[in-house]
C-alpha cells in the first residue's frame, strides 16, 4: 500500500492545478485508475491507451470509465463511480472517457464563486433544459404568429418581437454551450459560442431596457408617439451596442471567452476538484463583473424605476378620469405584468450569495429559463385583448348603423 500511496501522491504533485492546452491527452500507462483521483486539472478530454488492455482477451472483457467519489457511503471513505461518464472504444486497444458537462441557467449571472452542492447540479440542469426548450418553442411560435399578422403590427409589437428574438438566441446558445465545451470540439468553436452567448445575454438585457424606455414614452406622451424611423433606431441600439462590446473584447483579448469551470461541493461542503461543471462562457472575472452583472444591474434598476413611475402616472389618470377608471386599472395591471416580465426576475441574480444562494439558484433558473414562455403568454393575452376591443368597436359601429 505504501507504494500505491506514494504513486498517487506523486501524481497529485505533478498534476495538481495543471492546465493542458489541447482537447485530448494520450497517456501510455498501466495504472489508468490512478489518474481519476481528486486532481484539480484543467483538461477537457482524456484518451488513455494502455499496454495492459492490449494483452487482455477481448471476449467477455468490459472497460468502464469511472471517477473517484469521496464518501460514497457511510462505511467507506470513497468508491469508484461511473456516474455521468461514457466509455468509448475508438480501437480495441484504446479507451476514451467522456463525462457529462451539466450546467444551469443561473450560472450566467451568478455573483458568488462558492462551490454549489454537487447533488443540486442535476435538478438545476434538468430545470434549465426543460425551461429553455419550452421558451425556444414559445418564442418561435410568437415570431411565427407575428409574421402571419405583420400588416397589423405596430412599433410596440415590433419591439416585443425583437425581445423574443434575443431570448430565442440566448436559449439556443445556452443549450449548445455545455455541448461545445467537450472534446473533440475545437477551442475556437467554444470561444465563438461563448462570445455569442454573451452577445445574446447583452442583447436580451438591452431590449428589456428598451421596453422600459418605450413604456416611458407611451405614458409620458399620453399614448401618442411618433419618432422618425423609431424601431430602426431602437434596433441599432438593441443589437448594435452588444455587438460592439463583444467584438471589442474579442479584438482586445479573445481569451476572455472559452471553457468555464465551476466547482461543486460534496454533502459536507468540501470543494470537489475532480467534479466540475463546464460550459462555454466568460472566463474573465472583471468582464463578468462589468459587462454581465453591471450591465444587468443597470437594466434591472432602470426598469424598476420605470415601473414605479408608470404606476404613479396611471394612478393619477385613474383619479382624474372617473369614466375611464376601468381602463386605467387595466393599464396598471398591464404595466405591472410587462415590467415584471422584463426585468424584476433578473434582479434575483444579485441575491446569489450567503444564505440566499441556493434559493436564488432555483428561483432564477425557473423564472428566467421560462422567460420566453412568459413572454409568449403575455403576447397571447395582448392579442386576445386587441381582438376583443376590435370586436366591441365593430359591434358599436354596427349598432349605430342600424339605428340610423
C-alpha positions as a printed NumPy array, in Angstrom:
array([[  0.   ,   0.   ,   0.   ],
       [  2.886,   2.306,   0.661],
       [  3.996,   2.119,  -2.97 ],
       [  0.478,   2.888,  -4.24 ],
       [  0.132,   5.85 ,  -1.862],
       [  3.485,   7.241,  -2.989],
       [  2.428,   6.823,  -6.636],
       [ -0.857,   8.64 ,  -6.063],
       [  0.878,  11.378,  -4.081],
       [  3.416,  11.8  ,  -6.856],
       [  0.637,  12.068,  -9.445],
       [ -1.11 ,  14.705,  -7.348],
       [  2.058,  16.758,  -7.03 ],
       [  2.718,  16.574, -10.771],
       [ -0.861,  17.157, -11.997],
       [ -2.417,  19.345,  -9.308],
       [ -3.732,  22.536, -10.882],
       [ -2.082,  21.624, -14.175],
       [ -3.504,  23.021, -17.408],
       [ -3.36 ,  21.302, -20.796],
       [ -3.985,  23.396, -23.91 ],
       [ -5.155,  20.563, -26.14 ],
       [ -8.506,  18.844, -26.124],
       [ -7.093,  15.316, -25.806],
       [ -4.353,  13.899, -23.626],
       [ -2.954,  10.493, -24.614],
       [ -1.123,   8.604, -21.897],
       [  0.661,   5.244, -22.03 ],
       [  0.149,   3.806, -18.56 ],
       [ -0.592,   0.515, -16.822],
       [ -2.363,   2.225, -13.916],
       [ -5.21 ,   4.1  , -15.587],
       [ -7.396,   4.4  , -12.498],
       [ -4.727,   6.368, -10.607],
       [ -5.497,   9.393, -12.803],
       [ -9.109,   9.526, -11.589],
       [ -8.243,  10.689,  -8.099],
       [ -9.126,  14.148,  -6.846],
       [ -6.984,  16.279,  -9.129],
       [ -7.819,  19.865,  -9.962],
       [ -6.613,  19.531, -13.563],
       [ -7.935,  21.548, -16.453],
       [ -8.18 ,  19.18 , -19.404],
       [-11.437,  18.665, -21.261],
       [-10.802,  15.178, -22.627],
       [ -8.703,  12.169, -21.622],
       [ -7.737,   9.469, -24.124],
       [ -5.997,   6.537, -22.473],
       [ -4.005,   3.881, -24.307],
       [ -2.739,   1.065, -22.15 ],
       [ -0.497,  -1.865, -22.997],
       [ -2.342,  -3.852, -20.322],
       [ -5.571,  -3.576, -22.265],
       [ -3.94 ,  -4.888, -25.442],
       [ -2.881,  -8.1  , -23.732],
       [ -6.325,  -8.828, -22.277],
       [ -8.594, -11.055, -24.401],
       [-11.418,  -9.042, -25.895],
       [-14.103, -11.681, -25.345],
       [-16.05 , -11.04 , -22.149],
       [-13.859,  -8.122, -21.089],
       [-15.505,  -4.751, -20.298],
       [-13.688,  -1.449, -19.798],
       [-15.553,   1.259, -17.861],
       [-14.592,   4.883, -17.192],
       [-15.055,   5.913, -13.562],
       [-14.154,   8.721, -11.181],
       [-13.304,   8.598,  -7.501],
       [-16.374,   9.625,  -5.496],
       [-15.498,  10.652,  -1.952],
       [-17.714,   9.42 ,   0.889],
       [-19.723,   7.161,  -1.405],
       [-21.296,   5.555,   1.662],
       [-21.21 ,   5.788,   5.438],
       [-18.929,   2.767,   5.716],
       [-16.438,   3.747,   3.02 ],
       [-14.292,   6.834,   2.538],
       [-14.76 ,   6.604,  -1.223],
       [-15.58 ,   4.415,  -4.192],
       [-15.241,   4.331,  -7.977],
       [-18.39 ,   5.609,  -9.706],
       [-19.334,   5.604, -13.432],
       [-21.973,   8.32 , -12.812],
       [-22.083,  10.824, -15.664],
       [-19.251,   9.154, -17.604],
       [-19.429,   7.457, -21.003],
       [-16.873,   4.903, -22.195],
       [-15.865,   4.763, -25.861],
       [-13.525,   2.344, -27.651],
       [-12.076,   4.022, -30.783],
       [ -9.861,   0.942, -31.294],
       [ -9.617,  -2.387, -29.46 ],
       [ -6.558,  -1.047, -27.601],
       [ -7.873,   2.421, -26.731],
       [-10.328,   3.714, -24.152],
       [-11.865,   7.207, -24.456],
       [-13.595,   8.585, -21.363],
       [-16.223,  11.311, -21.763],
       [-18.011,  12.756, -18.763],
       [-21.178,  14.84 , -18.875],
       [-20.857,  18.603, -18.545],
       [-24.034,  19.73 , -16.823],
       [-24.899,  23.383, -16.389],
       [-27.732,  25.551, -15.112],
       [-29.217,  28.847, -16.269],
       [-28.41 ,  30.87 , -13.129],
       [-24.671,  30.5  , -13.772],
       [-24.933,  33.262, -16.394],
       [-25.427,  35.901, -13.684],
       [-24.004,  34.379, -10.524],
       [-22.065,  36.625,  -8.138],
       [-20.815,  34.072,  -5.639],
       [-17.801,  31.926,  -6.581],
       [-18.52 ,  29.443,  -3.802],
       [-18.926,  25.816,  -4.928],
       [-22.541,  24.675,  -5.127],
       [-23.646,  21.274,  -3.743],
       [-22.983,  18.57 ,  -6.331],
       [-26.341,  16.908,  -5.694],
       [-28.158,  20.083,  -6.846],
       [-26.453,  20.203, -10.24 ],
       [-28.676,  17.566, -11.866],
       [-32.056,  19.106, -10.865],
       [-30.868,  22.602, -11.798],
       [-29.668,  21.277, -15.146],
       [-32.952,  19.497, -15.894],
       [-34.953,  22.607, -14.952],
       [-32.761,  24.686, -17.277],
       [-33.071,  22.166, -20.105],
       [-36.865,  21.932, -19.86 ],
       [-37.359,  25.669, -19.303],
       [-35.1  ,  26.748, -22.174],
       [-36.662,  24.18 , -24.527],
       [-40.16 ,  25.428, -23.712],
       [-39.007,  29.027, -24.172],
       [-37.477,  28.213, -27.566],
       [-40.742,  26.688, -28.802],
       [-42.774,  29.577, -27.343],
       [-40.52 ,  32.225, -28.898],
       [-40.674,  30.533, -32.293],
       [-44.479,  30.386, -32.111],
       [-44.633,  34.053, -31.163],
       [-42.41 ,  35.112, -34.067],
       [-44.433,  32.971, -36.496],
       [-47.693,  34.482, -35.269],
       [-46.21 ,  37.932, -35.693],
       [-45.09 ,  37.169, -39.257],
       [-48.572,  35.89 , -40.046],
       [-50.187,  39.161, -38.865],
       [-47.359,  41.505, -39.81 ],
       [-49.609,  44.002, -41.587],
       [-51.45 ,  44.649, -38.333],
       [-48.323,  45.133, -36.188],
       [-47.249,  48.451, -34.687],
       [-43.99 ,  49.692, -33.167],
       [-44.787,  48.192, -29.758],
       [-45.3  ,  44.738, -31.268],
       [-42.07 ,  45.01 , -33.276],
       [-40.17 ,  45.817, -30.103],
       [-41.701,  42.751, -28.47 ],
       [-40.595,  40.612, -31.429],
       [-37.008,  41.844, -31.159],
       [-37.043,  40.901, -27.488],
       [-38.356,  37.446, -28.42 ],
       [-35.582,  37.086, -30.992],
       [-32.912,  37.913, -28.4  ],
       [-34.434,  35.456, -25.924],
       [-34.537,  32.772, -28.62 ],
       [-30.856,  33.322, -29.423],
       [-29.979,  33.284, -25.714],
       [-31.734,  29.962, -25.058],
       [-30.252,  28.238, -28.113],
       [-26.717,  29.442, -27.322],
       [-27.088,  28.383, -23.691],
       [-28.195,  24.841, -24.583],
       [-25.276,  24.468, -27.008],
       [-22.741,  25.874, -24.548],
       [-22.014,  22.712, -22.492],
       [-22.009,  20.595, -25.658],
       [-19.221,  22.582, -27.316],
       [-17.207,  22.626, -24.086],
       [-16.476,  18.915, -24.516],
       [-13.932,  17.3  , -26.838],
       [-13.308,  16.819, -29.697],
       [-14.789,  20.27 , -30.421],
       [-12.016,  22.788, -31.287],
       [-11.28 ,  25.511, -28.77 ],
       [-12.091,  28.225, -31.317],
       [-15.665,  26.91 , -31.558],
       [-16.094,  27.214, -27.8  ],
       [-14.722,  30.777, -27.872],
       [-17.132,  31.698, -30.679],
       [-20.108,  30.207, -28.85 ],
       [-19.13 ,  31.891, -25.569],
       [-18.986,  35.245, -27.379],
       [-22.367,  34.512, -28.997],
       [-23.883,  33.609, -25.627],
       [-22.544,  36.816, -24.093],
       [-23.884,  38.823, -27.045],
       [-27.308,  37.178, -26.695],
       [-27.462,  37.961, -22.972],
       [-26.441,  41.594, -23.508],
       [-28.995,  41.929, -26.326],
       [-31.719,  40.474, -24.128],
       [-30.874,  42.878, -21.306],
       [-30.726,  45.792, -23.736],
       [-34.153,  45.01 , -25.202],
       [-35.534,  44.836, -21.655],
       [-34.316,  48.392, -21.107],
       [-35.779,  49.412, -24.479],
       [-39.145,  48.012, -23.387],
       [-38.955,  50.189, -20.29 ],
       [-37.931,  53.221, -22.341],
       [-40.791,  52.671, -24.79 ],
       [-43.229,  52.34 , -21.909],
       [-41.986,  55.66 , -20.523],
       [-42.594,  57.369, -23.877],
       [-46.052,  55.837, -24.248],
       [-47.232,  57.062, -20.857],
       [-45.328,  60.355, -20.903],
       [-46.882,  61.368, -24.216],
       [-50.363,  60.086, -23.309],
       [-50.44 ,  57.232, -25.819],
       [-49.412,  59.438, -28.796],
       [-45.898,  58.946, -30.067],
       [-44.134,  59.432, -33.402],
       [-40.381,  59.349, -33.929],
       [-38.978,  59.03 , -37.424],
       [-37.649,  55.501, -38.   ],
       [-38.215,  54.791, -34.325],
       [-37.933,  50.982, -34.438],
       [-34.877,  51.112, -36.71 ],
       [-33.059,  53.35 , -34.238],
       [-34.011,  51.048, -31.374],
       [-32.685,  48.049, -33.339],
       [-29.378,  49.86 , -33.802],
       [-29.14 ,  50.165, -30.01 ],
       [-30.609,  46.77 , -29.1  ],
       [-28.424,  44.759, -31.472],
       [-25.584,  47.168, -32.245],
       [-24.354,  48.102, -28.763],
       [-23.95 ,  44.465, -27.567],
       [-22.226,  43.561, -30.84 ],
       [-19.766,  46.443, -30.426],
       [-18.915,  45.425, -26.844],
       [-18.388,  41.748, -27.675],
       [-16.328,  42.473, -30.802],
       [-14.228,  44.939, -28.807],
       [-13.495,  42.248, -26.213],
       [-12.578,  39.737, -28.929],
       [-10.25 ,  42.255, -30.544],
       [ -8.527,  43.169, -27.28 ],
       [ -8.256,  39.72 , -25.74 ],
       [-10.212,  36.751, -27.105],
       [ -9.145,  34.607, -24.126],
       [-11.849,  36.27 , -22.018],
       [-14.125,  33.655, -23.637],
       [-13.722,  29.889, -23.532],
       [-14.446,  26.824, -21.387],
       [-15.547,  27.991, -17.945],
       [-15.351,  25.604, -14.999],
       [-17.399,  25.983, -11.84 ],
       [-16.527,  23.805,  -8.884],
       [-19.034,  21.751,  -6.963],
       [-19.007,  20.734,  -3.322],
       [-19.905,  17.466,  -1.636],
       [-22.535,  16.948,   1.057],
       [-20.044,  18.068,   3.717],
       [-19.384,  21.347,   1.885],
       [-15.883,  20.404,   0.722],
       [-14.829,  21.516,  -2.735],
       [-14.586,  18.647,  -5.207],
       [-11.859,  19.423,  -7.685],
       [-12.493,  16.226,  -9.648],
       [-16.108,  17.047, -10.405],
       [-16.764,  20.361, -12.092],
       [-19.254,  21.919, -14.456],
       [-18.007,  23.142, -17.827],
       [-19.604,  25.464, -20.357],
       [-18.51 ,  27.977, -22.983],
       [-18.85 ,  31.303, -21.216],
       [-16.972,  34.366, -19.951],
       [-13.701,  33.366, -18.279],
       [-12.504,  36.788, -17.156],
       [-13.803,  37.808, -13.677],
       [-13.677,  41.553, -14.415],
       [-15.599,  41.133, -17.696],
       [-18.228,  39.139, -15.819],
       [-18.469,  41.803, -13.123],
       [-18.661,  44.77 , -15.512],
       [-20.308,  43.514, -18.699],
       [-22.609,  40.909, -17.174],
       [-23.513,  41.84 , -13.601],
       [-23.026,  45.592, -14.036],
       [-24.927,  45.675, -17.327],
       [-27.734,  43.562, -15.881],
       [-27.889,  45.68 , -12.75 ],
       [-28.375,  48.882, -14.739],
       [-31.184,  47.424, -16.851],
       [-32.989,  45.967, -13.837],
       [-32.676,  49.22 , -11.903],
       [-33.929,  51.236, -14.882],
       [-36.993,  49.016, -15.342],
       [-37.828,  49.148, -11.646],
       [-37.694,  52.955, -11.715],
       [-39.919,  52.999, -14.812],
       [-42.352,  50.641, -13.086],
       [-42.659,  52.882, -10.038],
       [-43.116,  55.979, -12.218],
       [-45.66 ,  54.287, -14.515],
       [-47.805,  53.113, -11.618],
       [-47.807,  56.64 , -10.216],
       [-48.865,  58.137, -13.575],
       [-51.634,  55.587, -14.079],
       [-52.891,  56.18 , -10.576],
       [-53.243,  59.91 , -11.362],
       [-55.052,  59.131, -14.628],
       [-57.494,  56.894, -12.835],
       [-58.227,  59.646, -10.298],
       [-58.783,  62.302, -12.989],
       [-60.795,  60.235, -15.464],
       [-63.582,  58.61 , -13.49 ],
       [-65.3  ,  57.376, -16.617],
       [-62.142,  55.692, -17.785],
       [-61.394,  54.153, -14.443],
       [-61.691,  50.607, -15.75 ],
       [-59.169,  51.24 , -18.476],
       [-56.721,  52.935, -16.12 ],
       [-56.912,  49.973, -13.766],
       [-56.39 ,  47.582, -16.654],
       [-53.4  ,  49.628, -17.8  ],
       [-51.898,  49.423, -14.325],
       [-52.126,  45.628, -14.436],
       [-50.646,  45.684, -17.927],
       [-47.672,  47.815, -16.899],
       [-47.056,  45.721, -13.8  ],
       [-47.131,  42.449, -15.719],
       [-44.955,  43.696, -18.554],
       [-42.306,  45.247, -16.327],
       [-42.129,  42.222, -14.024],
       [-41.505,  40.014, -17.032],
       [-38.929,  42.417, -18.422],
       [-36.607,  42.918, -15.505],
       [-37.738,  42.082, -11.996],
       [-36.948,  38.352, -12.085],
       [-33.482,  39.054, -13.482],
       [-32.758,  41.142, -10.395],
       [-32.688,  37.842,  -8.475],
       [-29.12 ,  37.485,  -9.759],
       [-27.954,  39.96 ,  -7.121],
       [-29.035,  37.652,  -4.292],
       [-26.624,  34.847,  -5.232],
       [-24.609,  34.984,  -2.012],
       [-24.616,  33.67 ,   1.536],
       [-27.883,  32.073,   2.719],
       [-29.728,  33.388,  -0.35 ],
       [-27.566,  31.423,  -2.813],
       [-29.454,  28.129,  -3.015],
       [-33.   ,  29.602,  -3.137],
       [-31.768,  32.157,  -5.675],
       [-30.311,  29.444,  -7.903],
       [-33.655,  27.661,  -8.191],
       [-35.808,  30.81 ,  -8.457],
       [-33.572,  32.42 , -11.068],
       [-33.304,  29.189, -13.06 ],
       [-37.06 ,  28.534, -13.025],
       [-38.291,  32.046, -13.803],
       [-35.672,  33.082, -16.339],
       [-35.288,  29.798, -18.21 ],
       [-39.065,  30.064, -18.789],
       [-38.745,  33.723, -19.698],
       [-39.627,  33.15 , -23.345],
       [-42.727,  31.193, -22.34 ],
       [-43.917,  34.001, -20.053],
       [-43.433,  36.48 , -22.891],
       [-45.469,  34.168, -25.131],
       [-48.329,  34.2  , -22.609],
       [-48.082,  37.985, -22.488],
       [-48.184,  38.207, -26.275],
       [-51.248,  35.938, -26.417],
       [-53.085,  37.92 , -23.747],
       [-52.376,  41.209, -25.527],
       [-53.501,  39.761, -28.837],
       [-56.74 ,  38.437, -27.351],
       [-57.34 ,  41.809, -25.728],
       [-56.821,  43.641, -29.041],
       [-59.186,  41.297, -30.844],
       [-61.829,  41.717, -28.131],
       [-61.578,  45.517, -28.344],
       [-61.817,  45.366, -32.155],
       [-64.953,  43.204, -31.93 ],
       [-66.505,  45.577, -29.38 ],
       [-65.846,  48.564, -31.629],
       [-67.335,  46.701, -34.582],
       [-70.475,  45.912, -32.594],
       [-70.852,  49.557, -31.59 ],
       [-70.413,  50.641, -35.216],
       [-72.947,  48.089, -36.431],
       [-75.479,  49.171, -33.797],
       [-75.117,  52.822, -34.762],
       [-75.666,  51.961, -38.423],
       [-78.81 ,  50.035, -37.591],
       [-80.204,  52.972, -35.553],
       [-79.63 ,  55.322, -38.458]])
